[in-house]
Amino acid sequence: MSENVVHLHKPTDPPTNDAAPTVLTVVPDALPAAPIPLWVRSGRAVKTVVTHETTKTTARAVARHGLYTFNGGRIVARRTWDGKTGARYERMIRTAEAAGNLETAEEWEERLQRFRAARHHRRMDLLHSPVEAAKGIAVGTGVSIGVLVALGVVMAINNHDVTDVITPLKATIDFIALLIRIVQVVWGPALTIGPFLALLALWTVGSKQQAAPQWALPANVRSGEGEPITPSIVVKALRDLGVPALRNAIKEMGDAGASMLGPIRIAGCGVEVDVTLPSGVATNEVQAKRRKLAENLTRHEHEVFITIPEAARTVRLWIADSGALDEPIGPSPLVTDETMTANYKTGKAPWGQDLRGDAAAISLYQRHLLVTGLSNQGKTAALRALALWLALDRNVQFWIADLKGIGDWAVFEGIAKMLIEGPSDDHCIQATEMVEDAVEEMNHRIEAQRRDPSIVFPPLIVLVDEAQKAFMCPAKGEDKRPYGGSKATSRYFMAVREIHNQGRAVDVLMWQGTQDPTDQNLPKLVREGAHTRASLVVGTESQAEMALGAKAVNAGAAPHLLRQGLDKGTLVVASDGIAIPAGQSSITVRTHFIDDEPAAEIAARAKALRDGVATLRAVDRGEERDALADVAAVLGDASRLRTNEVLKRLHALDPGTYGDQWTNDRLKSLLEEHGEEPKKSHGVMVVHRDHVLRALANRDAEGSASAAE
């Protein structure tokens, strides 16, 4: 007998014969997965519980608080031992000997001898103290009973009751009995609670000292956020610095290196500590490890500053609070205080804040200024902030050349007597001629002061921003002398050098801002002629030395370690015009940023203090005028004129040439050069036409004689 096969799924290939039977195929289900053994599931659960963050946090907390108590007991025991024995003095002696400081070792040895003598004296007193104590107790008891009985007699006489004689004595006995009962009641709970209070005290000591391993400390402390700087942390950071001599010396010190440290002082947004290095360790070895030291202190490199104070073999560490240097310092007082004025001679410009958070103000009196750094780091803003403050002194004059030419100094329109703006070679030529005019003005002032030492001139600030363009200018004049360069033939270089040499004496001051300093765009003689040198971030240590000088850099000044883009406006300043901590050669200042709008408001206040200044936009270097011939021309047919009237006519003839720099002394000097001078007439200085014509004739005669020769 045959059976038909029925398929349970549809065939993929349809049958060729319509009469073919349908075949069904039964496909069995897949076998169920084998069950996971209990021990595997239990292991996974245990692993999940053990590795869970909550479990780790709990375990760390338990370990941390237990170690706080245990190590707190160790700290208390050591303090007690130090207080009762001479161990502290012996440690100090060993430390001083390891550091090679024999004088300190001898001093501590003397202290140890005095401590031992005092301790021996106390112990000898204990031999006699029981007898003295017994006598004292007996006498005290007798006196007390006598006083109480006397008091009772007084009460009995007053109350006419003889029993009152013992009333005070009885009351005292009852009070003592009450105290005994109180002690009996409290004694039991005190014995129970006392150990817990003692453990709590030990835990408090350990927690304040953070006496636990790093892995057991909270996450924010392990990551260094807000971690307090303690002596142990500083010593450990120095020990792990990678300086073998320092590490070995710390190991040999009985106090584990604590004696190297001075007091840790709060200094602004951080702390400051002096470290006296042991013998055999140089200060530059620690300076060279700044990044590693910062990381050992759980800080970023820019948050640790190492300077060299006056004390020998000492480094001064300033350690910022985490993230504090990334916070803004607030607006300038020039912006917030609309009543602020300036005084060139006695005042100080509010420039910013130092790292301690104290106001950093700088004196500009008779100081040439140089500000340098990489591009777009705040150089112009730092210079302009000083100039805006000084503009609030109405007596100060400004000649400004902005060789960037994007309007940073446009607010000085109406304040500066000369304002050159532009980056081209023509603008560099005009800036050079402006500085040369300043040299001429300086020479006239010197000559006038030589004749009259009491004369006082208004301060003249000659400011060139982006001065590297003037030094690098390839143009040459008609005499083939280059405008730029760093040789004796360079017109800009030599003009700046002359102002640096003599301008301070007559208040003609040179301010320069330059970027990315090199020997080509900032010659050595020019940068060393500045009294105040400030540097923003620069690329290399050699550039830092160009900006501030080798002495400042060797003493810890490090503008090359500032962060480009992040430390905008942060300057390292070397100057005697700003308060620098004792023993340091520089100070780091975070300057206030004054934006264009508030700068324009400050400039408006400065303009209001002045009578009106016509700002020249270019230096007129046309045909040089003949001053003597011009004097003759303005005299006209007059036989004589007052010198003041002559000066007014000269100014009207050519304001650019005969400006405010022309004074009575300059006019007198002009005539004396040709054998004539102004005379007094009825007590007033006058210029005689005959004298001027004679001076012209004498000059022409001398010129003819020179030509004939």
PELINNOR-V913969 format. One record per backbone hydrogen bond with DSSP energy under -0.5 kcal/mol. CO is the residue of the C=O (numbers start at 1). NH is the residue of the N-H. Records with the same first field share a line. If there is no record, write none. Layout:
BEGIN
CO: NH ; NH
END
This chain:
BEGIN
4: 6
5: 7
7: 24
12: 14
16: 18
17: 20
23: 6
24: 7
25: 27
26: 28
37: 41
38: 42
39: 43
40: 44
41: 45
42: 46
43: 47
44: 48
45: 49
46: 50
47: 51
48: 52
49: 52
52: 56
53: 57
54: 58
55: 59
56: 60
57: 61
58: 62
59: 63
60: 64
61: 65
62: 66
63: 67
64: 68
65: 69
66: 70
67: 71
68: 72
69: 73
70: 74
71: 75
72: 76
73: 77
74: 78
75: 79
76: 80
77: 81
78: 82
79: 83
80: 84
81: 85
86: 90
87: 91
88: 92
89: 93
90: 94
91: 95 ; 254
92: 96
93: 97
94: 98
95: 99
96: 101
97: 100
100: 102
101: 105
102: 106
103: 107
104: 108
105: 109
106: 110
107: 111
108: 112
109: 113
110: 114
111: 115
112: 116
113: 117
114: 118
115: 119
116: 120
117: 121
118: 122
119: 123
120: 124
121: 125
122: 126
123: 127
124: 127 ; 128
125: 128 ; 129
126: 130
128: 132
129: 133
130: 134
131: 135
132: 136
133: 137
134: 138
135: 139
136: 140
137: 141
138: 142
139: 143
140: 144
141: 145
142: 146
143: 147
144: 148
145: 149
146: 150
147: 151
148: 152
149: 153
150: 154
151: 155
152: 156
153: 157
154: 158
155: 159
156: 160 ; 161
161: 164
162: 165
163: 166
164: 167 ; 168
166: 170
167: 171
168: 172
169: 173
170: 174
171: 175
172: 176
173: 177
174: 178
175: 179
176: 180
177: 181
178: 182
179: 183
180: 184
181: 185
182: 186
183: 187
184: 188
185: 189
186: 190
187: 191
188: 192
189: 193
190: 194
191: 195
193: 197
194: 198
195: 199
196: 200
197: 201
198: 202
199: 203
200: 204
201: 205
202: 206
203: 207
204: 208
205: 209
206: 211
207: 210
210: 212
213: 216 ; 217
214: 217
218: 222
219: 223
220: 225
221: 224
224: 226 ; 227
228: 230
230: 234
231: 235
232: 236
233: 237
234: 238
235: 239
236: 240
238: 241
239: 242
242: 244
243: 247
244: 248
245: 249
246: 250
247: 251
248: 252
249: 253
253: 256
255: 258
257: 260
258: 261
260: 276
263: 265
265: 272
269: 321
270: 267
271: 319
272: 265
273: 317
274: 262 ; 276
275: 277 ; 315
278: 281
282: 285 ; 286
283: 286 ; 287
284: 288
286: 289
287: 290
289: 293
290: 294
291: 295
292: 296
293: 297
294: 299
295: 298
300: 303
301: 304
303: 320
305: 307 ; 318
307: 309 ; 316
311: 314
313: 277
315: 275 ; 317
316: 307
317: 273 ; 319
318: 305 ; 320
319: 271
321: 324
323: 326
324: 327
332: 335 ; 336
333: 337
336: 338
337: 340
343: 347
349: 351 ; 362
351: 592
352: 360
353: 590
354: 357
355: 269
358: 354
359: 361
360: 351 ; 352
361: 579
362: 349
364: 367
368: 531 ; 532
369: 512
370: 534
371: 514
372: 536
373: 516
374: 377
377: 569
378: 382
379: 383
380: 384
381: 385
382: 386
383: 387
384: 388
385: 389
386: 390
387: 391
388: 392
389: 392
390: 393
392: 342 ; 394
393: 396
397: 461
398: 417 ; 418
399: 463
400: 420
401: 403 ; 465
402: 422
407: 410
409: 412
410: 413
412: 415 ; 416
414: 613
416: 414
417: 616
418: 400
420: 402
424: 428
425: 429
426: 430
427: 431
428: 432
429: 433
430: 434
431: 435
432: 436
433: 437
434: 438
435: 439
436: 440
437: 441
438: 442
439: 443
440: 444
441: 445
442: 446
443: 447
444: 448
445: 449
446: 450
447: 451
448: 452
452: 455
459: 397 ; 461
460: 462 ; 509
461: 399 ; 463
462: 511
463: 401
464: 467 ; 513
465: 403
466: 469 ; 470
467: 471
468: 472
470: 473
471: 485
473: 484
475: 483 ; 484
477: 480
481: 477
482: 491
483: 492
487: 490
490: 494
491: 495
492: 496
493: 497
494: 498
495: 499
496: 500
497: 501
498: 502
499: 503 ; 504
502: 505 ; 506
503: 506 ; 508
504: 507
507: 460 ; 509
509: 462 ; 511
510: 369
511: 464
512: 371
513: 466 ; 467
514: 373
518: 522
523: 527
524: 528
526: 529
527: 530
531: 533
532: 370
533: 574
534: 372
535: 572
537: 374
540: 544
541: 545
542: 546
543: 547
544: 548
545: 549
549: 553
550: 554
551: 555
552: 557
553: 556
555: 308
558: 561
559: 538 ; 562
562: 564
563: 566 ; 567
567: 570
569: 571 ; 591
571: 573 ; 589
572: 535
573: 575 ; 587
574: 533
575: 578
577: 363
578: 580
581: 584
587: 573 ; 589
588: 355
589: 571 ; 591
590: 353
592: 594
593: 595
595: 599
596: 600
597: 601
598: 602
599: 603
600: 604
601: 605
602: 606
603: 607
604: 608
605: 609
606: 609
607: 610
613: 615
614: 616
616: 419
618: 620
619: 621
625: 627
626: 630
627: 631
628: 632
629: 633
630: 634
631: 635
632: 636
635: 638
639: 689 ; 690
641: 687
642: 646
643: 647
644: 648
645: 649
646: 650
647: 651
648: 652
649: 653
650: 654
654: 658
657: 659
659: 662
661: 663
663: 667
664: 668
665: 669
666: 670
667: 671
668: 672
669: 673
671: 674 ; 676
672: 675
679: 686
681: 684
684: 681
685: 643
686: 679
687: 641
688: 692
689: 693
690: 694
691: 695
692: 696
693: 697
694: 698
695: 699
696: 700
697: 701
698: 702
699: 703
700: 704
701: 705
702: 706
703: 707
704: 708
705: 709
END
